[in-house]
Amino acid sequence: MNPDPLWSMITYLFNILGMLICLGGLSLAHYSRHLWPGRIIAGAGFLLAASPTLYGLVAG
């Protein structure tokens, strides 16, 4: 079985989930009371969304 379609599907999944987590973190960071937890969640979402691209740069 060729893994390319599966890899493409996983890439889209990571991108969409990462963007949603990042937007949730940025929305949480909008309130001054939850500034740092929101920034940490937004950063984690960004890393999740960028992980397929970063993996391709490092492994390829």
PyMOL Python script that loads the backbone (N, CA, C, O; Angstrom):
from pymol import cmd

cmd.read_pdbstr("""\
ATOM      1  N   MET A   1       0.842  -1.183   0.000  1.00  0.00           N
ATOM      2  CA  MET A   1       0.000   0.000   0.000  1.00  0.00           C
ATOM      3  C   MET A   1       0.886   1.244   0.000  1.00  0.00           C
ATOM      4  O   MET A   1       1.855   1.331   0.753  1.00  0.00           O
ATOM      5  N   ASN A   2       0.548   2.174  -0.829  1.00  0.00           N
ATOM      6  CA  ASN A   2       1.286   3.424  -0.931  1.00  0.00           C
ATOM      7  C   ASN A   2       0.893   4.346   0.238  1.00  0.00           C
ATOM      8  O   ASN A   2      -0.291   4.638   0.405  1.00  0.00           O
ATOM      9  N   PRO A   3       1.861   4.809   1.049  1.00  0.00           N
ATOM     10  CA  PRO A   3       1.511   5.625   2.222  1.00  0.00           C
ATOM     11  C   PRO A   3       1.237   7.091   1.912  1.00  0.00           C
ATOM     12  O   PRO A   3       0.880   7.842   2.819  1.00  0.00           O
ATOM     13  N   ASP A   4       1.390   7.522   0.666  1.00  0.00           N
ATOM     14  CA  ASP A   4       1.207   8.940   0.343  1.00  0.00           C
ATOM     15  C   ASP A   4      -0.204   9.462   0.627  1.00  0.00           C
ATOM     16  O   ASP A   4      -0.321  10.540   1.208  1.00  0.00           O
ATOM     17  N   PRO A   5      -1.291   8.759   0.250  1.00  0.00           N
ATOM     18  CA  PRO A   5      -2.628   9.279   0.585  1.00  0.00           C
ATOM     19  C   PRO A   5      -2.869   9.351   2.096  1.00  0.00           C
ATOM     20  O   PRO A   5      -3.510  10.279   2.590  1.00  0.00           O
ATOM     21  N   LEU A   6      -2.349   8.367   2.813  1.00  0.00           N
ATOM     22  CA  LEU A   6      -2.512   8.379   4.269  1.00  0.00           C
ATOM     23  C   LEU A   6      -1.745   9.549   4.881  1.00  0.00           C
ATOM     24  O   LEU A   6      -2.247  10.216   5.786  1.00  0.00           O
ATOM     25  N   TRP A   7      -0.533   9.798   4.392  1.00  0.00           N
ATOM     26  CA  TRP A   7       0.266  10.916   4.908  1.00  0.00           C
ATOM     27  C   TRP A   7      -0.418  12.248   4.620  1.00  0.00           C
ATOM     28  O   TRP A   7      -0.400  13.145   5.463  1.00  0.00           O
ATOM     29  N   SER A   8      -1.020  12.387   3.438  1.00  0.00           N
ATOM     30  CA  SER A   8      -1.736  13.619   3.103  1.00  0.00           C
ATOM     31  C   SER A   8      -2.928  13.832   4.024  1.00  0.00           C
ATOM     32  O   SER A   8      -3.197  14.956   4.447  1.00  0.00           O
ATOM     33  N   MET A   9      -3.637  12.764   4.331  1.00  0.00           N
ATOM     34  CA  MET A   9      -4.792  12.868   5.216  1.00  0.00           C
ATOM     35  C   MET A   9      -4.351  13.250   6.631  1.00  0.00           C
ATOM     36  O   MET A   9      -4.982  14.091   7.272  1.00  0.00           O
ATOM     37  N   ILE A  10      -3.279  12.641   7.115  1.00  0.00           N
ATOM     38  CA  ILE A  10      -2.776  12.963   8.447  1.00  0.00           C
ATOM     39  C   ILE A  10      -2.276  14.405   8.499  1.00  0.00           C
ATOM     40  O   ILE A  10      -2.456  15.087   9.508  1.00  0.00           O
ATOM     41  N   THR A  11      -1.656  14.870   7.429  1.00  0.00           N
ATOM     42  CA  THR A  11      -1.180  16.255   7.373  1.00  0.00           C
ATOM     43  C   THR A  11      -2.335  17.236   7.496  1.00  0.00           C
ATOM     44  O   THR A  11      -2.257  18.194   8.265  1.00  0.00           O
ATOM     45  N   TYR A  12      -3.406  17.005   6.744  1.00  0.00           N
ATOM     46  CA  TYR A  12      -4.576  17.887   6.841  1.00  0.00           C
ATOM     47  C   TYR A  12      -5.188  17.834   8.238  1.00  0.00           C
ATOM     48  O   TYR A  12      -5.610  18.861   8.771  1.00  0.00           O
ATOM     49  N   LEU A  13      -5.237  16.656   8.827  1.00  0.00           N
ATOM     50  CA  LEU A  13      -5.789  16.516  10.177  1.00  0.00           C
ATOM     51  C   LEU A  13      -4.973  17.321  11.183  1.00  0.00           C
ATOM     52  O   LEU A  13      -5.533  18.045  12.006  1.00  0.00           O
ATOM     53  N   PHE A  14      -3.634  17.191  11.115  1.00  0.00           N
ATOM     54  CA  PHE A  14      -2.781  17.960  12.025  1.00  0.00           C
ATOM     55  C   PHE A  14      -2.930  19.454  11.792  1.00  0.00           C
ATOM     56  O   PHE A  14      -2.962  20.224  12.751  1.00  0.00           O
ATOM     57  N   ASN A  15      -3.022  19.879  10.541  1.00  0.00           N
ATOM     58  CA  ASN A  15      -3.170  21.311  10.243  1.00  0.00           C
ATOM     59  C   ASN A  15      -4.474  21.868  10.798  1.00  0.00           C
ATOM     60  O   ASN A  15      -4.475  22.930  11.420  1.00  0.00           O
ATOM     61  N   ILE A  16      -5.569  21.175  10.583  1.00  0.00           N
ATOM     62  CA  ILE A  16      -6.870  21.677  11.038  1.00  0.00           C
ATOM     63  C   ILE A  16      -6.953  21.661  12.559  1.00  0.00           C
ATOM     64  O   ILE A  16      -7.387  22.641  13.165  1.00  0.00           O
ATOM     65  N   LEU A  17      -6.539  20.555  13.185  1.00  0.00           N
ATOM     66  CA  LEU A  17      -6.575  20.508  14.646  1.00  0.00           C
ATOM     67  C   LEU A  17      -5.649  21.554  15.260  1.00  0.00           C
ATOM     68  O   LEU A  17      -6.006  22.205  16.241  1.00  0.00           O
ATOM     69  N   GLY A  18      -4.472  21.711  14.687  1.00  0.00           N
ATOM     70  CA  GLY A  18      -3.535  22.705  15.211  1.00  0.00           C
ATOM     71  C   GLY A  18      -4.066  24.121  15.090  1.00  0.00           C
ATOM     72  O   GLY A  18      -3.908  24.927  16.007  1.00  0.00           O
ATOM     73  N   MET A  19      -4.697  24.428  13.960  1.00  0.00           N
ATOM     74  CA  MET A  19      -5.269  25.770  13.797  1.00  0.00           C
ATOM     75  C   MET A  19      -6.399  26.012  14.789  1.00  0.00           C
ATOM     76  O   MET A  19      -6.507  27.106  15.342  1.00  0.00           O
ATOM     77  N   LEU A  20      -7.244  25.007  15.024  1.00  0.00           N
ATOM     78  CA  LEU A  20      -8.336  25.173  15.987  1.00  0.00           C
ATOM     79  C   LEU A  20      -7.798  25.361  17.404  1.00  0.00           C
ATOM     80  O   LEU A  20      -8.296  26.201  18.153  1.00  0.00           O
ATOM     81  N   ILE A  21      -6.790  24.584  17.767  1.00  0.00           N
ATOM     82  CA  ILE A  21      -6.191  24.727  19.098  1.00  0.00           C
ATOM     83  C   ILE A  21      -5.512  26.089  19.227  1.00  0.00           C
ATOM     84  O   ILE A  21      -5.604  26.734  20.271  1.00  0.00           O
ATOM     85  N   CYS A  22      -4.839  26.520  18.181  1.00  0.00           N
ATOM     86  CA  CYS A  22      -4.179  27.827  18.196  1.00  0.00           C
ATOM     87  C   CYS A  22      -5.200  28.959  18.342  1.00  0.00           C
ATOM     88  O   CYS A  22      -4.991  29.887  19.123  1.00  0.00           O
ATOM     89  N   LEU A  23      -6.288  28.885  17.603  1.00  0.00           N
ATOM     90  CA  LEU A  23      -7.328  29.910  17.725  1.00  0.00           C
ATOM     91  C   LEU A  23      -7.960  29.900  19.111  1.00  0.00           C
ATOM     92  O   LEU A  23      -8.258  30.961  19.660  1.00  0.00           O
ATOM     93  N   GLY A  24      -8.167  28.724  19.682  1.00  0.00           N
ATOM     94  CA  GLY A  24      -8.691  28.647  21.040  1.00  0.00           C
ATOM     95  C   GLY A  24      -7.738  29.259  22.048  1.00  0.00           C
ATOM     96  O   GLY A  24      -8.164  29.965  22.962  1.00  0.00           O
ATOM     97  N   GLY A  25      -6.453  28.992  21.887  1.00  0.00           N
ATOM     98  CA  GLY A  25      -5.459  29.582  22.783  1.00  0.00           C
ATOM     99  C   GLY A  25      -5.375  31.086  22.639  1.00  0.00           C
ATOM    100  O   GLY A  25      -5.242  31.799  23.633  1.00  0.00           O
ATOM    101  N   LEU A  26      -5.452  31.578  21.406  1.00  0.00           N
ATOM    102  CA  LEU A  26      -5.425  33.022  21.207  1.00  0.00           C
ATOM    103  C   LEU A  26      -6.679  33.691  21.768  1.00  0.00           C
ATOM    104  O   LEU A  26      -6.612  34.802  22.295  1.00  0.00           O
ATOM    105  N   SER A  27      -7.807  33.021  21.654  1.00  0.00           N
ATOM    106  CA  SER A  27      -9.035  33.561  22.250  1.00  0.00           C
ATOM    107  C   SER A  27      -8.926  33.594  23.769  1.00  0.00           C
ATOM    108  O   SER A  27      -9.383  34.539  24.412  1.00  0.00           O
ATOM    109  N   LEU A  28      -8.321  32.563  24.335  1.00  0.00           N
ATOM    110  CA  LEU A  28      -8.127  32.523  25.784  1.00  0.00           C
ATOM    111  C   LEU A  28      -7.129  33.597  26.218  1.00  0.00           C
ATOM    112  O   LEU A  28      -7.307  34.216  27.267  1.00  0.00           O
ATOM    113  N   ALA A  29      -6.092  33.823  25.431  1.00  0.00           N
ATOM    114  CA  ALA A  29      -5.083  34.830  25.770  1.00  0.00           C
ATOM    115  C   ALA A  29      -5.610  36.251  25.602  1.00  0.00           C
ATOM    116  O   ALA A  29      -4.989  37.203  26.074  1.00  0.00           O
ATOM    117  N   HIS A  30      -6.743  36.400  24.937  1.00  0.00           N
ATOM    118  CA  HIS A  30      -7.324  37.722  24.758  1.00  0.00           C
ATOM    119  C   HIS A  30      -7.714  38.337  26.106  1.00  0.00           C
ATOM    120  O   HIS A  30      -7.694  39.558  26.262  1.00  0.00           O
ATOM    121  N   TYR A  31      -8.064  37.502  27.064  1.00  0.00           N
ATOM    122  CA  TYR A  31      -8.409  37.977  28.400  1.00  0.00           C
ATOM    123  C   TYR A  31      -7.137  38.033  29.233  1.00  0.00           C
ATOM    124  O   TYR A  31      -6.352  37.085  29.233  1.00  0.00           O
ATOM    125  N   SER A  32      -6.930  39.126  29.936  1.00  0.00           N
ATOM    126  CA  SER A  32      -5.678  39.334  30.661  1.00  0.00           C
ATOM    127  C   SER A  32      -5.492  38.322  31.792  1.00  0.00           C
ATOM    128  O   SER A  32      -4.358  38.048  32.186  1.00  0.00           O
ATOM    129  N   ARG A  33      -6.569  37.769  32.316  1.00  0.00           N
ATOM    130  CA  ARG A  33      -6.458  36.816  33.415  1.00  0.00           C
ATOM    131  C   ARG A  33      -5.847  35.492  32.960  1.00  0.00           C
ATOM    132  O   ARG A  33      -5.180  34.816  33.742  1.00  0.00           O
ATOM    133  N   HIS A  34      -6.073  35.121  31.699  1.00  0.00           N
ATOM    134  CA  HIS A  34      -5.584  33.847  31.168  1.00  0.00           C
ATOM    135  C   HIS A  34      -4.534  34.069  30.073  1.00  0.00           C
ATOM    136  O   HIS A  34      -4.523  33.362  29.065  1.00  0.00           O
ATOM    137  N   LEU A  35      -3.670  35.034  30.273  1.00  0.00           N
ATOM    138  CA  LEU A  35      -2.729  35.406  29.223  1.00  0.00           C
ATOM    139  C   LEU A  35      -1.715  34.295  28.951  1.00  0.00           C
ATOM    140  O   LEU A  35      -1.582  33.857  27.809  1.00  0.00           O
ATOM    141  N   TRP A  36      -1.001  33.833  29.972  1.00  0.00           N
ATOM    142  CA  TRP A  36       0.054  32.848  29.745  1.00  0.00           C
ATOM    143  C   TRP A  36      -0.468  31.473  29.356  1.00  0.00           C
ATOM    144  O   TRP A  36       0.087  30.865  28.441  1.00  0.00           O
ATOM    145  N   PRO A  37      -1.508  30.949  30.006  1.00  0.00           N
ATOM    146  CA  PRO A  37      -2.025  29.654  29.536  1.00  0.00           C
ATOM    147  C   PRO A  37      -2.509  29.717  28.086  1.00  0.00           C
ATOM    148  O   PRO A  37      -2.332  28.760  27.331  1.00  0.00           O
ATOM    149  N   GLY A  38      -3.112  30.827  27.700  1.00  0.00           N
ATOM    150  CA  GLY A  38      -3.577  30.981  26.329  1.00  0.00           C
ATOM    151  C   GLY A  38      -2.430  31.010  25.337  1.00  0.00           C
ATOM    152  O   GLY A  38      -2.518  30.419  24.261  1.00  0.00           O
ATOM    153  N   ARG A  39      -1.351  31.698  25.699  1.00  0.00           N
ATOM    154  CA  ARG A  39      -0.182  31.747  24.813  1.00  0.00           C
ATOM    155  C   ARG A  39       0.466  30.374  24.679  1.00  0.00           C
ATOM    156  O   ARG A  39       0.907  30.000  23.592  1.00  0.00           O
ATOM    157  N   ILE A  40       0.526  29.626  25.767  1.00  0.00           N
ATOM    158  CA  ILE A  40       1.115  28.289  25.724  1.00  0.00           C
ATOM    159  C   ILE A  40       0.260  27.367  24.856  1.00  0.00           C
ATOM    160  O   ILE A  40       0.796  26.599  24.058  1.00  0.00           O
ATOM    161  N   ILE A  41      -1.056  27.437  25.004  1.00  0.00           N
ATOM    162  CA  ILE A  41      -1.956  26.614  24.189  1.00  0.00           C
ATOM    163  C   ILE A  41      -1.852  27.018  22.722  1.00  0.00           C
ATOM    164  O   ILE A  41      -1.850  26.156  21.843  1.00  0.00           O
ATOM    165  N   ALA A  42      -1.765  28.316  22.449  1.00  0.00           N
ATOM    166  CA  ALA A  42      -1.624  28.783  21.062  1.00  0.00           C
ATOM    167  C   ALA A  42      -0.307  28.304  20.461  1.00  0.00           C
ATOM    168  O   ALA A  42      -0.268  27.895  19.301  1.00  0.00           O
ATOM    169  N   GLY A  43       0.763  28.350  21.234  1.00  0.00           N
ATOM    170  CA  GLY A  43       2.050  27.857  20.751  1.00  0.00           C
ATOM    171  C   GLY A  43       2.032  26.362  20.479  1.00  0.00           C
ATOM    172  O   GLY A  43       2.609  25.898  19.496  1.00  0.00           O
ATOM    173  N   ALA A  44       1.371  25.608  21.350  1.00  0.00           N
ATOM    174  CA  ALA A  44       1.258  24.161  21.137  1.00  0.00           C
ATOM    175  C   ALA A  44       0.430  23.860  19.890  1.00  0.00           C
ATOM    176  O   ALA A  44       0.750  22.941  19.136  1.00  0.00           O
ATOM    177  N   GLY A  45      -0.625  24.627  19.674  1.00  0.00           N
ATOM    178  CA  GLY A  45      -1.430  24.444  18.469  1.00  0.00           C
ATOM    179  C   GLY A  45      -0.657  24.771  17.213  1.00  0.00           C
ATOM    180  O   GLY A  45      -0.795  24.094  16.194  1.00  0.00           O
ATOM    181  N   PHE A  46       0.162  25.817  17.285  1.00  0.00           N
ATOM    182  CA  PHE A  46       0.992  26.162  16.131  1.00  0.00           C
ATOM    183  C   PHE A  46       1.989  25.052  15.825  1.00  0.00           C
ATOM    184  O   PHE A  46       2.185  24.686  14.666  1.00  0.00           O
ATOM    185  N   LEU A  47       2.620  24.514  16.874  1.00  0.00           N
ATOM    186  CA  LEU A  47       3.572  23.425  16.659  1.00  0.00           C
ATOM    187  C   LEU A  47       2.886  22.181  16.102  1.00  0.00           C
ATOM    188  O   LEU A  47       3.454  21.474  15.270  1.00  0.00           O
ATOM    189  N   LEU A  48       1.666  21.915  16.562  1.00  0.00           N
ATOM    190  CA  LEU A  48       0.918  20.777  16.031  1.00  0.00           C
ATOM    191  C   LEU A  48       0.590  20.989  14.561  1.00  0.00           C
ATOM    192  O   LEU A  48       0.704  20.063  13.758  1.00  0.00           O
ATOM    193  N   ALA A  49       0.185  22.201  14.204  1.00  0.00           N
ATOM    194  CA  ALA A  49      -0.153  22.482  12.808  1.00  0.00           C
ATOM    195  C   ALA A  49       1.090  22.463  11.921  1.00  0.00           C
ATOM    196  O   ALA A  49       1.014  22.071  10.756  1.00  0.00           O
ATOM    197  N   ALA A  50       2.224  22.879  12.458  1.00  0.00           N
ATOM    198  CA  ALA A  50       3.448  22.940  11.665  1.00  0.00           C
ATOM    199  C   ALA A  50       4.251  21.646  11.704  1.00  0.00           C
ATOM    200  O   ALA A  50       5.236  21.517  10.978  1.00  0.00           O
ATOM    201  N   SER A  51       3.853  20.691  12.532  1.00  0.00           N
ATOM    202  CA  SER A  51       4.659  19.485  12.701  1.00  0.00           C
ATOM    203  C   SER A  51       4.849  18.677  11.416  1.00  0.00           C
ATOM    204  O   SER A  51       5.958  18.185  11.209  1.00  0.00           O
ATOM    205  N   PRO A  52       3.860  18.502  10.538  1.00  0.00           N
ATOM    206  CA  PRO A  52       4.148  17.760   9.292  1.00  0.00           C
ATOM    207  C   PRO A  52       5.181  18.466   8.414  1.00  0.00           C
ATOM    208  O   PRO A  52       6.019  17.813   7.793  1.00  0.00           O
ATOM    209  N   THR A  53       5.123  19.788   8.363  1.00  0.00           N
ATOM    210  CA  THR A  53       6.089  20.535   7.565  1.00  0.00           C
ATOM    211  C   THR A  53       7.474  20.462   8.200  1.00  0.00           C
ATOM    212  O   THR A  53       8.471  20.265   7.505  1.00  0.00           O
ATOM    213  N   LEU A  54       7.532  20.621   9.513  1.00  0.00           N
ATOM    214  CA  LEU A  54       8.816  20.531  10.202  1.00  0.00           C
ATOM    215  C   LEU A  54       9.412  19.136  10.086  1.00  0.00           C
ATOM    216  O   LEU A  54      10.626  18.991   9.939  1.00  0.00           O
ATOM    217  N   TYR A  55       8.571  18.111  10.150  1.00  0.00           N
ATOM    218  CA  TYR A  55       9.049  16.739   9.985  1.00  0.00           C
ATOM    219  C   TYR A  55       9.616  16.539   8.581  1.00  0.00           C
ATOM    220  O   TYR A  55      10.648  15.889   8.412  1.00  0.00           O
ATOM    221  N   GLY A  56       8.947  17.095   7.584  1.00  0.00           N
ATOM    222  CA  GLY A  56       9.430  16.990   6.223  1.00  0.00           C
ATOM    223  C   GLY A  56      10.768  17.696   6.021  1.00  0.00           C
ATOM    224  O   GLY A  56      11.605  17.232   5.247  1.00  0.00           O
ATOM    225  N   LEU A  57      10.970  18.815   6.714  1.00  0.00           N
ATOM    226  CA  LEU A  57      12.241  19.537   6.612  1.00  0.00           C
ATOM    227  C   LEU A  57      13.379  18.788   7.304  1.00  0.00           C
ATOM    228  O   LEU A  57      14.498  18.730   6.795  1.00  0.00           O
ATOM    229  N   VAL A  58      13.077  18.216   8.471  1.00  0.00           N
ATOM    230  CA  VAL A  58      14.112  17.553   9.254  1.00  0.00           C
ATOM    231  C   VAL A  58      14.429  16.162   8.698  1.00  0.00           C
ATOM    232  O   VAL A  58      15.598  15.805   8.553  1.00  0.00           O
ATOM    233  N   ALA A  59      13.398  15.383   8.387  1.00  0.00           N
ATOM    234  CA  ALA A  59      13.602  14.000   7.955  1.00  0.00           C
ATOM    235  C   ALA A  59      13.948  13.896   6.484  1.00  0.00           C
ATOM    236  O   ALA A  59      14.586  12.930   6.064  1.00  0.00           O
ATOM    237  N   GLY A  60      13.542  14.865   5.704  1.00  0.00           N
ATOM    238  CA  GLY A  60      13.731  14.749   4.266  1.00  0.00           C
ATOM    239  C   GLY A  60      14.933  15.425   3.833  1.00  0.00           C
ATOM    240  O   GLY A  60      15.246  15.426   2.642  1.00  0.00           O
TER     241      GLY A  60
END
""", "prot")
cmd.dss("prot")
cmd.show_as("cartoon", "prot")
cmd.util.cbc("prot")
cmd.orient("prot")
